[in-house]
Amino acid sequence: MLIIGHQTVAGLLEGREKEIVDLVAEAYRRHDEGRTSLPHSVFLRFPDRPRDRIIGLPAYLGGSTETGDDDIAGMKWIASFPGNIASGVQRASAAILLNSLRNGQPEALIEGSLISARRTAASAAVGARALLAGRRPSGITLVGCGVINREVLRFLAAEHPGLDRLTVYDTDPERARRFTLDNARLLPSAAVRHCDTLDEALAAHDLVSIATTAATPHTSLDACPPGTVVLHLSLRDITVPAVLDSHNVVDDPDHVCRENTSVHLAELTSGGRDFIDASIGALLRGTATLDPRPGRRLVYSPFGLGVLDLALARFVRDRARAGGLGTDVTDFLPAPAA
């Protein structure tokens, strides 16, 4: 069993944004081709702690002879405890277990919080690229100043290095101030604007990333400029009327239409999924197209597929093995029978 800790993962992913975006895009393509197995995520909740949860994401991702990737199977086990933030501890913590497809035995245990955050941000970058369709955004608005939007800023800066305007909003203004102080280097030439209200932030630019801890929908998109691309990563912020009045792209309709996401509530309200225009994998493969009405907002709502975690975990595992990194525990499994 190869055990790979957080600092090793961070070192192996550092400066690899473009590679990670390509890995995520390829995982989406393979999912759309049917080369994955992806059961629904399992949500462990607690009777007296409604905000806390632990989610299990089992998955299988087929390999490719063209890229030299092997088939991979495993599971991410990720906890979300929003109360951690007040005590200076990260909201999310995770572990990813990879299994051998030769004999099913566990073969790698990888600290997964950074993998999870960066695959989410890379997914946002893939979605922005598809929905912007070559258009250069006027700037970036970040709603929610936590780990996810820090990574979104990292990946969007890699995708759009010439961007020179950044707007941030958080319900805690001090947290927003610390966020820009800590992460200004990610977009060093940008003029930074702090907003006092959410509507002010939504009105600032035509590319918005929403990553909050909201449990129920609370905002329309009326303040957004026409044609704004909204990366709805936290999934429960946008009201049902706003969803139904937008063009909608998701990663997988069966996965995102669950657990009271805004898209799920829109399905329950409308009685179907006709408001979903396409999946991101189909757009990437060209098996679906998006023809937005002029001025209509475009919302990307990725539920977060376990195959993305596997794609990055395989990348980390292979690079760790090649570099002799991590801790190889030789007595983790029982000895073979005589």
C-alpha positions as CSV (number, residue, x, y, z in Angstrom):
1,M,0.0,0.0,0.0
2,L,1.4,3.3,-1.1
3,I,0.4,6.2,1.2
4,I,0.8,9.7,-0.1
5,G,0.4,12.7,2.2
6,H,-0.8,16.2,1.6
7,Q,2.6,17.9,1.2
8,T,3.7,15.3,-1.4
9,V,0.4,15.7,-3.3
10,A,0.8,19.5,-3.2
11,G,4.3,19.3,-4.7
12,L,3.3,16.9,-7.4
13,L,0.4,19.1,-8.5
14,E,2.2,22.5,-8.3
15,G,2.3,24.4,-11.5
16,R,0.4,21.7,-13.4
17,E,-2.9,23.6,-14.0
18,K,-3.0,23.1,-17.8
19,E,-2.3,19.3,-17.4
20,I,-5.0,19.0,-14.8
21,V,-7.5,20.8,-16.9
22,D,-6.7,18.4,-19.8
23,L,-7.1,15.4,-17.4
24,V,-10.5,16.6,-16.2
25,A,-11.7,17.3,-19.8
26,E,-10.6,13.8,-20.9
27,A,-12.4,12.2,-17.9
28,Y,-15.6,14.0,-19.0
29,R,-15.2,12.8,-22.6
30,R,-14.7,9.2,-21.4
31,H,-17.8,9.5,-19.2
32,D,-19.8,10.7,-22.1
33,E,-18.5,7.8,-24.2
34,G,-19.7,5.3,-21.5
35,R,-16.2,4.3,-20.4
36,T,-16.9,4.9,-16.7
37,S,-18.9,3.3,-13.9
38,L,-20.3,5.9,-11.6
39,P,-22.8,5.0,-8.8
40,H,-24.5,7.8,-7.0
41,S,-22.6,9.4,-4.2
42,V,-23.4,8.3,-0.7
43,F,-24.2,11.0,1.8
44,L,-23.7,10.3,5.5
45,R,-25.5,12.9,7.6
46,F,-26.0,13.3,11.3
47,P,-29.3,13.8,13.1
48,D,-28.3,16.7,15.2
49,R,-25.8,18.4,12.8
50,P,-27.6,19.3,9.6
51,R,-24.7,21.3,8.1
52,D,-22.1,18.5,8.5
53,R,-21.8,15.6,6.1
54,I,-19.4,13.0,4.8
55,I,-19.7,11.9,1.2
56,G,-18.5,8.7,-0.5
57,L,-17.8,8.9,-4.3
58,P,-17.1,5.4,-5.8
59,A,-16.0,5.3,-9.4
60,Y,-14.3,3.5,-12.2
61,L,-12.5,5.3,-15.1
62,G,-11.4,3.4,-18.2
63,G,-7.9,3.9,-19.4
64,S,-6.5,4.6,-22.8
65,T,-3.9,3.0,-25.0
66,E,-3.3,6.4,-26.7
67,T,-2.3,8.1,-23.4
68,G,-0.9,5.1,-21.6
69,D,-3.4,5.5,-18.7
70,D,-4.5,2.2,-17.0
71,D,-8.0,1.5,-15.9
72,I,-8.6,2.7,-12.4
73,A,-11.2,2.2,-9.6
74,G,-11.5,3.6,-6.2
75,M,-13.4,5.9,-3.9
76,K,-13.1,9.4,-2.4
77,W,-14.4,9.8,1.2
78,I,-14.8,13.5,1.8
79,A,-16.0,15.3,4.9
80,S,-17.6,18.8,4.8
81,F,-17.8,20.5,8.2
82,P,-18.4,24.2,7.6
83,G,-18.0,25.0,11.3
84,N,-14.3,24.3,10.9
85,I,-13.7,27.6,9.2
86,A,-14.3,29.6,12.4
87,S,-11.5,27.7,14.2
88,G,-9.0,28.0,11.3
89,V,-9.4,24.5,10.1
90,Q,-10.3,23.7,6.5
91,R,-14.0,23.0,5.9
92,A,-13.2,19.8,3.8
93,S,-10.9,16.9,4.4
94,A,-10.6,13.8,2.2
95,A,-9.0,10.5,1.5
96,I,-8.9,8.7,-1.8
97,L,-8.5,4.9,-1.9
98,L,-7.4,3.3,-5.2
99,N,-7.9,-0.5,-5.8
100,S,-6.0,-2.8,-8.1
101,L,-8.1,-4.0,-11.0
102,R,-6.0,-7.1,-11.2
103,N,-7.0,-8.5,-7.8
104,G,-9.2,-5.8,-6.2
105,Q,-6.7,-5.1,-3.4
106,P,-6.3,-1.6,-2.1
107,E,-3.0,-0.3,-3.5
108,A,-2.8,3.5,-2.7
109,L,-4.2,5.8,-0.1
110,I,-3.9,9.5,-1.0
111,E,-4.7,12.6,1.0
112,G,-7.5,14.0,-1.1
113,S,-8.5,17.5,-0.1
114,L,-6.2,19.3,-2.6
115,I,-7.1,16.8,-5.3
116,S,-10.8,17.4,-4.7
117,A,-10.4,21.2,-4.7
118,R,-8.3,21.3,-7.8
119,R,-10.4,18.9,-9.8
120,T,-13.4,21.1,-8.9
121,A,-11.5,24.2,-10.1
122,A,-10.3,22.4,-13.2
123,S,-13.9,21.4,-13.9
124,A,-14.9,25.1,-13.5
125,A,-12.2,26.1,-16.0
126,V,-13.4,23.4,-18.5
127,G,-17.0,24.7,-18.1
128,A,-15.9,28.4,-18.5
129,R,-14.0,27.5,-21.7
130,A,-17.0,25.7,-23.2
131,L,-19.6,28.3,-22.2
132,L,-17.6,31.4,-23.1
133,A,-17.0,29.8,-26.5
134,G,-13.9,31.9,-27.3
135,R,-15.2,35.1,-25.7
136,R,-12.8,36.9,-23.4
137,P,-14.4,37.7,-20.0
138,S,-14.5,41.2,-18.8
139,G,-13.1,40.0,-15.4
140,I,-13.8,37.4,-12.7
141,T,-16.2,37.7,-9.9
142,L,-15.8,35.3,-7.0
143,V,-18.7,34.7,-4.6
144,G,-17.4,33.0,-1.5
145,C,-13.8,33.4,-0.4
146,G,-12.8,29.9,0.5
147,V,-10.5,27.1,-0.7
148,I,-12.6,26.3,-3.8
149,N,-12.6,29.8,-5.2
150,R,-9.0,30.2,-4.4
151,E,-8.3,27.2,-6.7
152,V,-10.8,28.5,-9.2
153,L,-8.9,31.8,-9.3
154,R,-5.7,29.8,-9.9
155,F,-7.1,27.8,-12.8
156,L,-8.9,30.7,-14.4
157,A,-5.8,32.8,-14.2
158,A,-3.9,30.0,-16.0
159,E,-6.7,29.9,-18.7
160,H,-7.0,33.7,-19.0
161,P,-3.6,35.2,-18.0
162,G,-4.4,38.6,-19.3
163,L,-7.4,39.3,-17.1
164,D,-6.9,42.5,-15.1
165,R,-10.1,42.8,-13.0
166,L,-11.1,40.7,-10.0
167,T,-14.2,41.3,-7.9
168,V,-14.8,39.4,-4.6
169,Y,-17.8,39.1,-2.2
170,D,-18.2,37.1,1.0
171,T,-20.8,37.4,3.8
172,D,-17.7,38.0,6.0
173,P,-15.9,41.1,4.7
174,E,-12.8,40.4,6.7
175,R,-12.6,37.0,5.2
176,A,-12.8,38.6,1.7
177,R,-10.0,41.0,2.6
178,R,-7.7,38.2,3.9
179,F,-8.6,36.2,0.7
180,T,-7.3,38.9,-1.6
181,L,-4.2,39.5,0.5
182,D,-3.3,35.8,0.5
183,N,-4.1,35.2,-3.2
184,A,-3.3,38.4,-5.1
185,R,-0.2,36.6,-6.6
186,L,-2.5,34.3,-8.6
187,L,-3.7,37.2,-10.7
188,P,-1.0,39.8,-10.0
189,S,-2.0,42.4,-12.6
190,A,-5.7,42.5,-11.6
191,A,-7.4,45.5,-10.0
192,V,-9.3,44.1,-7.1
193,R,-12.7,45.3,-6.0
194,H,-14.5,44.3,-2.8
195,C,-18.3,44.5,-2.9
196,D,-20.7,45.1,0.0
197,T,-23.6,43.3,-1.5
198,L,-24.1,40.1,-3.6
199,D,-25.9,41.9,-6.4
200,E,-23.1,44.4,-6.7
201,A,-20.7,41.5,-7.2
202,L,-22.9,39.7,-9.7
203,A,-23.2,42.9,-11.7
204,A,-19.4,43.4,-12.0
205,H,-18.3,40.9,-14.7
206,D,-19.6,38.4,-17.2
207,L,-17.8,35.5,-15.5
208,V,-18.9,34.5,-12.0
209,S,-17.8,31.6,-9.8
210,I,-20.1,30.8,-6.8
211,A,-18.6,28.6,-4.2
212,T,-20.3,29.0,-0.8
213,T,-21.7,26.9,2.0
214,A,-25.3,27.8,1.3
215,A,-27.8,25.0,2.0
216,T,-30.8,26.6,0.2
217,P,-31.2,28.8,-2.8
218,H,-31.0,32.5,-2.0
219,T,-30.1,34.6,-5.1
220,S,-31.5,35.3,-8.5
221,L,-29.3,36.2,-11.4
222,D,-31.1,39.4,-12.2
223,A,-28.1,41.6,-11.4
224,C,-25.8,39.7,-13.8
225,P,-25.0,41.3,-17.2
226,P,-26.6,39.7,-20.2
227,G,-24.7,36.6,-21.4
228,T,-22.9,36.1,-18.0
229,V,-21.4,32.7,-17.5
230,V,-22.1,31.5,-13.9
231,L,-20.0,28.6,-12.5
232,H,-22.4,27.4,-9.9
233,L,-20.0,25.1,-8.0
234,S,-21.8,25.1,-4.6
235,L,-25.0,24.0,-6.4
236,R,-27.5,25.4,-3.9
237,D,-27.3,29.2,-4.3
238,I,-29.4,30.1,-7.4
239,T,-33.2,30.2,-7.1
240,V,-35.4,27.9,-9.2
241,P,-36.8,30.8,-11.4
242,A,-33.2,31.9,-12.2
243,V,-32.2,28.3,-13.2
244,L,-35.3,27.9,-15.4
245,D,-34.6,31.3,-17.0
246,S,-31.0,30.4,-17.9
247,H,-29.2,28.0,-20.3
248,N,-28.0,25.1,-18.2
249,V,-25.0,22.8,-18.6
250,V,-24.3,20.0,-16.1
251,D,-21.7,17.2,-15.7
252,D,-24.3,14.5,-15.4
253,P,-28.1,15.0,-15.1
254,D,-28.7,11.9,-13.0
255,H,-26.1,13.0,-10.4
256,V,-26.9,16.7,-10.2
257,C,-30.6,16.2,-9.9
258,R,-30.3,15.0,-6.4
259,E,-29.9,16.2,-2.8
260,N,-31.9,19.4,-3.2
261,T,-29.5,21.1,-5.5
262,S,-30.9,24.1,-7.4
263,V,-31.0,22.0,-10.5
264,H,-32.9,19.2,-8.6
265,L,-35.4,21.7,-7.3
266,A,-35.9,23.1,-10.8
267,E,-36.6,19.6,-12.0
268,L,-39.2,19.1,-9.2
269,T,-40.8,22.4,-10.0
270,S,-40.9,22.0,-13.8
271,G,-41.7,18.3,-13.9
272,G,-38.7,17.4,-16.1
273,R,-35.2,18.1,-17.2
274,D,-35.9,20.0,-20.5
275,F,-34.3,23.1,-19.0
276,I,-30.9,21.3,-19.1
277,D,-29.3,22.1,-22.4
278,A,-26.3,19.7,-22.4
279,S,-23.8,17.9,-20.4
280,I,-20.2,19.1,-20.5
281,G,-18.9,15.8,-21.8
282,A,-21.2,16.0,-24.8
283,L,-20.2,19.6,-25.5
284,L,-16.5,18.6,-25.4
285,R,-17.1,15.6,-27.8
286,G,-19.3,17.6,-30.1
287,T,-22.3,15.2,-29.6
288,A,-24.2,18.2,-28.3
289,T,-24.1,21.9,-29.1
290,L,-25.1,25.0,-27.2
291,D,-26.9,27.8,-29.1
292,P,-27.6,30.4,-26.4
293,R,-30.3,33.0,-26.9
294,P,-28.7,36.5,-27.1
295,G,-28.4,38.0,-23.6
296,R,-29.5,34.9,-21.7
297,R,-27.3,33.8,-18.8
298,L,-25.4,30.5,-18.9
299,V,-25.1,28.4,-15.8
300,Y,-22.7,25.5,-15.3
301,S,-23.7,23.2,-12.4
302,P,-21.2,20.4,-11.9
303,F,-22.2,17.9,-9.2
304,G,-18.6,16.7,-9.0
305,L,-18.0,13.3,-10.4
306,G,-15.8,10.7,-8.8
307,V,-14.0,9.9,-12.1
308,L,-12.4,13.4,-11.9
309,D,-10.9,12.5,-8.5
310,L,-9.6,9.2,-9.9
311,A,-8.0,10.9,-12.9
312,L,-6.0,13.2,-10.6
313,A,-5.3,10.5,-8.1
314,R,-3.9,8.3,-10.8
315,F,-1.7,11.2,-11.9
316,V,-0.4,11.7,-8.4
317,R,0.1,8.0,-7.8
318,D,2.1,7.5,-11.0
319,R,4.3,10.5,-10.4
320,A,4.9,9.5,-6.8
321,R,5.9,6.0,-7.9
322,A,8.2,7.4,-10.5
323,G,9.9,9.7,-8.1
324,G,10.1,7.3,-5.2
325,L,7.8,9.4,-3.1
326,G,5.2,8.5,-0.5
327,T,5.4,5.7,2.1
328,D,5.2,2.1,1.0
329,V,3.6,0.0,3.8
330,T,4.5,-3.6,3.0
331,D,2.5,-5.3,5.8
332,F,-0.8,-3.5,5.2
333,L,-2.5,-6.5,3.6
334,P,-2.4,-10.1,4.9
335,A,0.3,-12.3,3.5
336,P,-0.6,-14.5,0.5
337,A,-1.8,-18.0,1.3
338,A,0.9,-20.7,1.0
